[in-house]
Amino acid sequence: MYKPMQGIRVLEVAQFTFVPAAGAILADWGADVIKIEHPVRGDTQRGFVNMGGFAMDPNRHPLIEHPNRGKRSVGVDVSTPGGQQVLYEIARTADVFLTNYLPAQRQRHKFDLEHVRAVNPDIVYARGSAYGDKGPERDTGGFDGTAFWTRSGIGHALTPEELGGALSQGIPAFGDSIGGMNIAGGIAAALLHRERTGETAEIDVSLLSTAWWAAGASVTQGLESGETMRSVLPDNATSVNPFMANYLTADGGIINLCIVSPTGYIRDTWEHLGLAELADDPRFNDVLPLIENAEAGVRLIAEAIRARPFDHWREHLKTMRGQWAPFQSLVDLGADAQALANDMVVEVEATDGGKPFKVVRGPVQFNHEPLQTTRAPQASEHTELVLMDLGLDWDRIAELKESGAIA
């Protein structure tokens, strides 16, 4: 099994999803990720009982499994001197320090850059934040619902103006997961640079910068023109290219045609839509007339697709040369043959001992290999094992437990 981060140790002092998602990716890649959790309550996210309106089982918790699979959990109270010393002992053995705590908390509990580098000058120090580690709001916290969705302009762009309000995000931890991948990539680059030059680095990724990168082309267009793009309601959608639109099927499904450049695809597309005669119609037989007569083309395609059910089009269009996609839900994708063929889902042991828990692998695949990982740890599950590996004797571990510095 190819594990490019094997031999790398990551010390993660973080909660929720954004930064822990980076740790999960690094663990997927083979790193030994040691997650520090509060010795009593653990990661605050363990206490979340609701996700997007669905009740959560604490033993089968998506918001814990997704960003924490493959890690080891050590319970440390970083607010205590004893806990801070334990943190430093782990940091001495680590290649990466990963955190999403705010600057004041990092300073108060002495795991800011200055204190961590004092015990390990070569460590890569990675921070995730809502709005960045510079500027007047570096001390302001936030979640992906505020920094990634609302403030960034993403939510505005995806909310049809006709809606008369704001569209809710709909996918919990959406920006968190994207941002976690960005952090993991930055860490990989910093480790490569350190290996080549001996020089280490600080890394900063914010949810705000993640959103702007994800929407980069639209942001640049907006900065250039002063105008912003917006989604529109289906009834108000227009297309300058009839081969780029969403079409309803007979049973209420949706087929998305996305033939951005129709050149070379026109005849094949009309034939697949059951409208072969239009390939010779001067209104639709070349790109310019196709665009000039887009409204009529959309109407004809809509009538053709609405005449047959969703499953017919899903099968029939597989041989069409142009690009298209079935409009699927997140649940639908779980049974998508193409997704499964590419190992996008991996099963891990469930904490409750029941059926395996399915988690999504990261977007990077090495050598076509499926991901091998373990379930997310229970809070403080590996405290004693990790500390004994570091050389702490049982008397000191017992003393730290007695003082409340560790779990």
Residue pairs with C-beta under 8 A, 6 or more apart in sequence:
1 369
1 372
2 366
2 367
2 369
3 29
3 30
4 29
4 30
4 366
5 26
5 29
5 30
5 31
5 188
6 30
6 31
7 30
8 26
8 30
8 31
8 32
8 95
8 96
8 191
9 31
9 32
9 33
9 34
9 93
9 94
9 95
9 96
10 23
10 26
10 27
10 31
10 32
10 33
10 34
10 94
10 95
10 96
10 97
10 98
10 187
11 34
11 36
11 87
11 90
11 91
11 94
11 96
11 97
11 98
12 19
12 20
12 23
12 33
12 34
12 35
12 36
12 71
12 98
12 99
13 36
13 78
13 87
13 97
13 98
13 99
13 101
13 111
14 20
14 23
14 35
14 98
14 99
14 100
14 101
14 128
15 43
15 44
15 45
15 100
16 43
16 44
16 45
16 67
16 100
16 143
16 173
16 176
17 45
17 63
17 66
17 67
17 144
17 173
17 176
17 177
17 180
18 100
18 128
18 144
18 173
18 175
18 176
18 179
18 180
18 207
19 98
19 99
19 100
19 126
19 128
19 180
19 183
20 35
20 43
20 67
20 68
20 180
21 66
21 67
21 173
21 176
21 177
21 179
21 180
21 181
21 183
22 98
22 126
22 128
22 179
22 180
22 181
22 182
22 183
22 184
22 187
23 33
23 35
23 67
23 68
23 71
23 98
23 180
24 33
24 66
24 67
24 68
24 69
24 70
24 71
24 180
24 362
25 180
25 181
25 184
25 362
25 364
26 33
26 96
26 184
26 187
27 33
27 69
27 70
27 71
27 373
28 69
28 70
28 361
28 362
28 371
28 373
29 184
29 188
29 362
29 364
29 366
31 96
32 72
33 70
33 71
33 72
34 71
34 72
34 73
34 74
34 90
34 94
34 382
34 386
35 43
35 68
35 71
35 72
35 73
35 74
35 377
36 74
36 75
36 76
36 78
36 87
36 90
37 43
37 73
37 74
37 75
37 76
37 379
37 380
37 407
38 75
38 76
38 77
39 75
39 76
39 77
39 380
39 383
39 404
39 405
39 406
39 407
40 407
41 47
41 379
42 73
42 75
42 379
42 380
43 64
43 68
43 379
45 63
45 64
46 58
46 61
46 64
46 379
48 56
48 61
48 63
49 55
49 56
49 58
50 56
51 62
51 63
51 172
52 170
52 171
52 172
56 62
56 63
57 352
59 350
59 351
59 352
60 350
60 351
60 352
60 354
60 357
61 376
63 172
63 173
64 376
65 348
65 357
65 359
65 375
65 376
66 173
66 177
66 359
66 360
67 173
67 176
67 177
67 180
67 376
68 376
68 377
69 348
69 359
69 373
69 374
69 375
69 376
70 373
70 374
71 376
71 377
72 377
72 381
72 382
72 385
72 386
73 377
73 378
73 379
73 380
73 381
73 382
73 383
74 86
74 90
74 380
74 382
74 383
74 386
74 387
74 406
74 407
75 379
75 380
75 383
75 406
75 407
76 83
76 86
76 87
76 383
76 405
76 406
76 407
77 83
77 404
77 405
77 406
78 84
78 87
78 109
78 110
78 111
79 108
79 109
80 403
80 404
80 405
81 405
82 400
82 403
82 405
82 406
83 400
83 405
83 406
84 109
84 110
84 111
85 405
86 387
86 400
86 405
86 406
87 111
88 115
88 116
88 119
89 387
89 390
89 392
90 386
90 390
91 97
91 116
91 119
91 120
91 123
92 119
92 120
93 390
94 120
94 123
95 122
95 123
95 124
95 191
96 123
96 124
96 125
96 126
96 187
96 191
97 111
97 116
97 120
97 123
97 124
97 125
97 126
98 126
98 128
98 183
98 187
99 106
99 111
99 126
99 127
99 128
100 127
100 128
100 129
101 109
101 111
102 129
102 139
102 141
103 112
103 133
103 138
103 139
104 139
106 112
106 113
113 125
113 202
116 123
116 125
117 123
117 125
121 200
122 194
122 198
122 200
123 200
124 187
124 190
124 191
124 194
124 200
124 201
124 203
125 200
125 201
125 202
125 203
126 183
126 186
126 187
126 190
126 202
126 203
126 204
126 205
127 133
127 202
127 203
127 204
127 205
128 179
128 180
128 183
128 204
128 205
128 206
128 207
129 138
129 204
129 205
129 206
129 207
130 140
130 141
130 142
130 143
130 146
130 147
130 206
130 207
130 208
131 137
131 138
131 140
131 142
131 147
131 151
131 206
131 207
131 208
132 138
132 204
132 206
132 208
132 209
133 204
133 206
142 151
142 207
143 176
143 207
144 169
144 173
144 174
144 175
144 176
144 179
144 207
145 169
147 175
147 206
147 207
147 208
147 211
148 154
148 174
148 175
148 176
148 178
148 179
148 207
148 208
148 210
148 211
149 155
149 169
149 174
149 175
149 211
150 166
151 208
152 207
152 208
152 211
152 212
152 215
153 211
153 212
153 215
153 219
153 222
153 228
154 175
154 211
154 214
154 215
155 166
155 167
155 169
156 166
156 228
156 230
157 215
157 218
157 228
157 229
157 230
157 231
158 167
158 231
159 165
159 166
159 167
159 230
159 231
160 167
160 230
160 231
160 232
160 233
160 236
161 230
161 232
162 232
162 233
162 236
163 233
171 330
175 207
175 210
175 211
175 214
176 207
178 210
178 214
179 205
179 206
179 207
179 210
181 362
181 363
182 205
182 210
182 213
183 203
183 205
184 362
186 203
186 205
187 203
190 200
190 201
190 203
193 199
193 201
194 200
194 201
212 219
218 228
218 229
221 227
221 229
222 228
222 229
232 238
234 246
237 245
237 246
238 294
238 295
239 245
239 294
239 298
240 291
240 294
241 259
241 260
241 262
241 290
241 291
241 294
242 257
242 290
242 294
242 297
242 298
242 300
242 301
243 257
243 258
243 259
243 262
243 265
243 269
243 290
243 297
243 301
243 322
244 257
244 258
244 259
244 260
245 256
245 257
245 298
245 301
246 254
246 255
246 256
246 257
246 327
247 254
247 255
247 256
247 257
247 301
247 302
247 305
247 306
248 254
248 302
248 305
248 306
249 255
249 305
249 306
249 308
249 309
249 310
249 312
249 313
250 306
250 307
250 308
250 309
250 310
251 309
251 310
252 310
253 309
253 310
253 311
253 313
253 326
253 327
254 310
254 326
254 327
255 305
255 310
255 313
255 314
255 317
255 324
255 325
255 326
255 327
256 324
256 325
256 326
256 327
257 269
257 301
257 322
257 323
257 324
258 323
258 324
258 325
259 265
259 269
259 322
259 323
259 324
260 323
261 287
262 269
262 287
262 290
262 322
263 287
264 321
265 321
265 322
266 279
266 284
266 285
266 286
266 287
266 290
267 276
267 279
267 285
268 320
268 321
268 322
269 320
269 321
269 322
270 276
270 277
270 278
270 279
270 284
271 279
272 316
272 317
272 319
272 320
273 301
273 304
273 305
274 304
275 300
275 301
275 304
278 284
278 285
278 297
278 300
279 285
282 289
283 289
283 290
283 292
283 293
283 296
283 297
284 290
284 293
284 297
290 297
305 313
308 316
310 326
313 326
314 326
317 324
326 332
328 336
333 339
333 344
334 345
334 358
339 345
342 365
343 361
343 365
343 369
343 370
343 371
344 360
344 361
345 358
345 359
345 360
345 361
346 358
346 359
346 360
346 361
346 370
346 371
346 372
346 373
347 356
347 357
347 358
347 359
348 356
348 357
348 359
348 373
348 374
348 375
349 356
349 357
349 374
349 375
350 356
350 357
350 375
351 357
351 375
351 376
351 378
357 375
359 373
361 370
361 371
362 371
365 371
379 407
380 406
380 407
383 406
383 407
384 397
387 397
387 400
387 406
388 394
388 397
397 406
400 406
401 407
